[in-house]
Amino acid sequence: MTLKNLKQYKIFKNEKLLSLELFENQGFCNINYHLKTSKNSYVLREFKSDKTVNISRDFEFKVQKIAFGKNIATKPVYLDKNKKFMIYKFLDGNHKSKLKKSELNSLIKTVKKLHKIKLVSKEMNLKNELKQYKYLDSKKAKKSLDICNKELRKLQRYKKSLVVCHHDLNPKNILFTKDGIKFIDWEYSGINDSFFDLATICYEFDLNKQKRVYLLKKYLKNYTKKDLSKLESYIKIYKHICKLWFISLENSKAQGNK
C-alpha cells in the first residue's frame, strides 16, 4: 500500500492524507501502517491471505464497531469492499507482559464487557480448527494434536458458555490507555466458550494457580473446582494451538524459501 494508492479510495472527506509509514513492529497475519492525516492518526492493516485461517473480515469490522461503542476497542473507520485492508483510529497506550492485581482486575472487567456483546454467528468448532494442522507430520505437531483432542474430549463433560470471544488476547492485542483497556486486532473474533478467552489470558500472562482462581472468582463470582478444571483444559488447548500455528508458519516459510 502507498499513499498514492490510498488517495484513490477517497475515504476521508475533510482530512488531508499526510503520511503512510510501516510500523516498526509487525504482526504475522497483516502488514500494519501508521497513517497520519491533517486531523488524526490511524492504523491501516493490509491483509495477507486468509486461506489458512477462519477469518470473516465483515464480522471482524462489525464486532469491533460494537466493542468501540462499549469503550473497549479503537474506532473502526473503513473496511475495503474487496477485503484488502481496514483502517481504525490509532490510540496511544502501553502493552504489558506482566499484570499487577489491579491490572488483572481491570482486564477481567473489560473481558466481561466483551462477552456481553450480542451477535448471532456460527460457533467456532475447535475440533474442525485442529483438522487444518493434520498435515503436519513432526513429532511435536502430532503430540500437540493429541493433547488438544484429549482435552476436547474432557470438555464434553462441561456445559458451554457461548459468547463473542476475541480469541487472541495476547499482550500485543491488549492496550492499556488513559481511557481504560482497549482490545485491538479482532480478526479471529467469533462465537466460542467464554473460557477460551480466559485461558488465553492465563497462558499469555503466565498466571499461577492463585491468580487463575482470582480470575475465575472475579469473572464468575461463584466458581467451583470444575470451573478450574475446565479452565486448565482450555489453557492446554490454547497452548498447543499456538504451537501448531507456529509450526505451520515455519513450514510455510521453509516451503517459500525452496
C-alpha positions as CSV (number, residue, x, y, z in Angstrom):
1,M,0.0,0.0,0.0
2,T,1.2,3.5,-0.8
3,L,-0.2,7.0,0.0
4,K,-0.8,7.5,-3.7
5,N,-2.9,4.3,-3.9
6,L,-4.8,5.2,-0.7
7,K,-5.8,8.6,-2.0
8,Q,-7.7,6.9,-4.9
9,Y,-10.2,5.4,-2.4
10,K,-11.3,8.9,-1.2
11,I,-12.1,7.7,2.3
12,F,-11.5,10.9,4.2
13,K,-13.6,13.9,3.1
14,N,-12.3,16.6,5.4
15,E,-8.8,15.3,6.1
16,K,-5.7,15.6,4.1
17,L,-3.5,12.5,3.9
18,L,0.0,13.3,5.1
19,S,2.0,10.1,5.5
20,L,1.8,6.3,5.5
21,E,4.6,4.5,7.2
22,L,5.2,0.9,8.3
23,F,5.2,0.3,12.0
24,E,8.5,-1.0,13.3
25,N,6.8,-4.0,14.9
26,Q,4.8,-6.1,12.5
27,G,2.4,-9.0,13.2
28,F,2.3,-12.3,11.4
29,C,-1.0,-12.0,9.5
30,N,-1.1,-8.4,8.3
31,I,1.0,-5.5,7.2
32,N,0.5,-2.6,9.6
33,Y,0.9,1.0,8.6
34,H,0.7,4.3,10.6
35,L,-1.5,6.7,8.7
36,K,-1.4,10.4,9.5
37,T,-3.8,12.9,8.3
38,S,-4.3,16.6,8.9
39,K,-6.6,15.8,11.8
40,N,-6.0,12.3,13.1
41,S,-3.8,9.3,13.3
42,Y,-4.9,5.8,12.1
43,V,-3.8,2.3,11.8
44,L,-4.1,0.7,8.3
45,R,-4.0,-3.0,8.3
46,E,-3.3,-4.6,4.9
47,F,-4.5,-8.2,4.9
48,K,-2.4,-11.1,3.9
49,S,-4.1,-14.3,2.6
50,D,-7.0,-15.6,4.8
51,K,-7.0,-19.1,3.1
52,T,-5.4,-20.9,6.1
53,V,-7.4,-19.3,8.9
54,N,-11.1,-19.0,9.8
55,I,-11.5,-15.2,9.4
56,S,-14.5,-13.1,8.4
57,R,-13.5,-9.5,7.8
58,D,-17.1,-8.4,7.9
59,F,-17.6,-10.0,11.3
60,E,-14.3,-8.5,12.5
61,F,-15.4,-5.0,11.5
62,K,-18.9,-5.4,12.9
63,V,-17.8,-6.7,16.3
64,Q,-15.0,-4.1,16.6
65,K,-17.6,-1.4,15.9
66,I,-19.9,-2.7,18.7
67,A,-16.9,-3.0,21.0
68,F,-15.9,0.6,20.3
69,G,-19.4,1.6,21.4
70,K,-18.7,-0.2,24.7
71,N,-15.4,1.7,25.0
72,I,-13.2,-1.5,24.8
73,A,-11.9,-1.1,21.2
74,T,-10.5,1.6,18.9
75,K,-12.9,3.1,16.4
76,P,-13.1,1.2,13.1
77,V,-13.2,3.6,10.2
78,Y,-13.2,1.8,6.9
79,L,-13.2,-1.8,5.5
80,D,-12.3,-2.1,1.9
81,K,-15.2,-3.8,-0.1
82,N,-12.7,-6.2,-1.6
83,K,-11.4,-7.0,1.9
84,K,-7.8,-5.9,1.1
85,F,-7.4,-3.6,4.1
86,M,-9.0,-2.0,7.1
87,I,-8.5,1.4,8.9
88,Y,-9.1,2.2,12.5
89,K,-8.2,5.0,14.9
90,F,-4.7,5.0,16.4
91,L,-4.5,5.1,20.2
92,D,-1.5,5.7,22.4
93,G,-1.1,3.2,25.2
94,N,1.1,0.5,26.7
95,H,1.3,-3.2,26.3
96,K,2.2,-5.2,29.4
97,S,3.7,-8.7,29.7
98,K,3.1,-8.9,33.4
99,L,0.0,-7.8,35.3
100,K,-0.4,-6.3,38.7
101,K,-3.5,-7.5,40.6
102,S,-5.3,-4.2,39.9
103,E,-4.5,-4.5,36.1
104,L,-5.7,-8.1,36.1
105,N,-8.9,-6.9,37.7
106,S,-9.4,-4.2,35.1
107,L,-8.7,-6.7,32.3
108,I,-11.3,-9.1,33.7
109,K,-13.9,-6.4,33.8
110,T,-13.1,-5.5,30.1
111,V,-13.4,-9.1,29.1
112,K,-16.8,-9.3,30.7
113,K,-17.9,-6.3,28.7
114,L,-16.7,-8.0,25.6
115,H,-18.6,-11.2,26.5
116,K,-21.9,-9.3,26.9
117,I,-21.9,-8.3,23.2
118,K,-24.9,-9.9,21.5
119,L,-24.2,-11.2,17.9
120,V,-25.5,-14.1,16.0
121,S,-22.9,-16.2,14.3
122,K,-21.8,-19.8,13.8
123,E,-20.0,-21.3,16.8
124,M,-16.3,-22.0,16.3
125,N,-15.7,-25.7,16.2
126,L,-12.3,-26.3,17.7
127,K,-12.2,-29.9,16.5
128,N,-12.5,-28.7,12.9
129,E,-10.0,-26.0,13.6
130,L,-7.5,-28.6,14.6
131,K,-8.0,-30.6,11.3
132,Q,-6.2,-27.9,9.4
133,Y,-3.0,-29.0,11.2
134,K,-3.3,-32.7,10.4
135,Y,-0.9,-32.4,7.5
136,L,1.9,-31.6,10.0
137,D,3.9,-34.8,10.4
138,S,6.5,-33.8,13.0
139,K,6.6,-35.4,16.4
140,K,6.0,-32.0,18.1
141,A,2.9,-31.4,16.0
142,K,1.4,-34.8,16.5
143,K,2.0,-34.5,20.3
144,S,0.2,-31.2,20.3
145,L,-2.7,-32.5,18.3
146,D,-3.1,-35.5,20.6
147,I,-3.1,-33.2,23.7
148,C,-5.7,-30.9,22.2
149,N,-8.0,-33.8,21.2
150,K,-7.6,-35.3,24.6
151,E,-8.6,-32.1,26.3
152,L,-11.5,-31.6,23.9
153,R,-12.9,-34.9,25.0
154,K,-12.6,-33.9,28.6
155,L,-14.5,-30.7,27.9
156,Q,-17.6,-32.6,26.7
157,R,-18.5,-33.1,30.4
158,Y,-18.8,-29.3,31.0
159,K,-21.6,-27.0,30.0
160,K,-20.6,-24.4,27.4
161,S,-21.0,-20.7,27.9
162,L,-21.1,-19.3,24.4
163,V,-20.2,-15.7,23.9
164,V,-18.4,-13.4,21.4
165,C,-14.7,-14.2,22.0
166,H,-11.7,-12.2,20.9
167,H,-9.7,-15.4,20.6
168,D,-6.3,-13.7,20.5
169,L,-5.9,-11.8,23.8
170,N,-2.1,-11.8,23.9
171,P,-0.2,-8.8,25.3
172,K,0.2,-7.2,21.8
173,N,-3.5,-7.0,21.4
174,I,-4.3,-5.5,24.8
175,L,-3.7,-1.8,25.0
176,F,-3.6,0.0,28.4
177,T,-4.6,3.6,27.7
178,K,-5.5,6.6,29.8
179,D,-9.2,5.8,29.0
180,G,-9.0,2.2,30.0
181,I,-8.2,-1.1,28.4
182,K,-8.7,-1.5,24.6
183,F,-8.6,-4.6,22.6
184,I,-7.1,-4.5,19.0
185,D,-6.8,-6.9,16.1
186,W,-10.2,-8.5,16.1
187,E,-9.7,-10.8,13.1
188,Y,-10.1,-14.1,15.0
189,S,-13.2,-13.0,16.9
190,G,-16.1,-15.3,16.8
191,I,-18.5,-17.3,19.0
192,N,-17.0,-19.7,21.5
193,D,-17.0,-20.7,25.1
194,S,-16.0,-17.8,27.3
195,F,-13.3,-19.9,28.9
196,F,-11.3,-19.8,25.8
197,D,-10.6,-16.0,26.3
198,L,-10.0,-16.6,30.0
199,A,-7.5,-19.4,29.2
200,T,-5.7,-17.2,26.7
201,I,-5.1,-14.6,29.4
202,C,-3.9,-17.2,31.9
203,Y,-1.4,-18.6,29.4
204,E,-0.2,-15.4,27.8
205,F,0.4,-13.6,31.1
206,D,1.7,-16.8,32.8
207,L,-0.8,-16.6,35.7
208,N,-0.1,-19.1,38.5
209,K,-2.9,-21.1,40.1
210,Q,-3.6,-18.5,42.7
211,K,-4.2,-15.8,40.0
212,R,-6.2,-18.2,37.9
213,V,-8.5,-18.8,40.9
214,Y,-8.7,-15.0,41.4
215,L,-9.6,-14.6,37.7
216,L,-12.4,-17.1,38.0
217,K,-13.7,-15.5,41.2
218,K,-13.8,-12.1,39.5
219,Y,-15.4,-13.4,36.3
220,L,-17.9,-15.9,37.7
221,K,-18.3,-14.6,41.3
222,N,-19.1,-18.1,42.4
223,Y,-16.7,-20.7,41.0
224,T,-16.2,-24.4,41.6
225,K,-13.3,-26.9,41.2
226,K,-15.0,-28.0,38.0
227,D,-14.6,-24.5,36.6
228,L,-10.9,-24.6,37.4
229,S,-10.5,-28.0,35.7
230,K,-12.4,-26.7,32.7
231,L,-10.1,-23.6,32.6
232,E,-7.0,-25.9,32.8
233,S,-8.2,-27.9,29.8
234,Y,-8.7,-24.7,27.7
235,I,-5.3,-23.5,28.7
236,K,-3.7,-26.7,27.4
237,I,-5.7,-26.4,24.2
238,Y,-4.7,-22.8,23.6
239,K,-1.1,-23.5,24.4
240,H,-0.9,-26.3,21.9
241,I,-2.9,-24.5,19.2
242,C,-0.2,-21.8,19.4
243,K,2.5,-24.4,19.0
244,L,0.7,-25.8,16.0
245,W,0.2,-22.4,14.5
246,F,3.9,-21.6,14.7
247,I,5.0,-25.0,13.4
248,S,2.6,-24.4,10.4
249,L,4.1,-20.9,9.9
250,E,7.7,-22.2,9.9
251,N,6.7,-24.9,7.4
252,S,5.2,-22.3,5.1
253,K,8.3,-20.1,5.3
254,A,10.5,-23.1,4.6
255,Q,8.5,-24.1,1.5
256,G,8.6,-20.4,0.4
257,N,12.3,-20.4,0.5
258,K,12.7,-23.5,-1.7
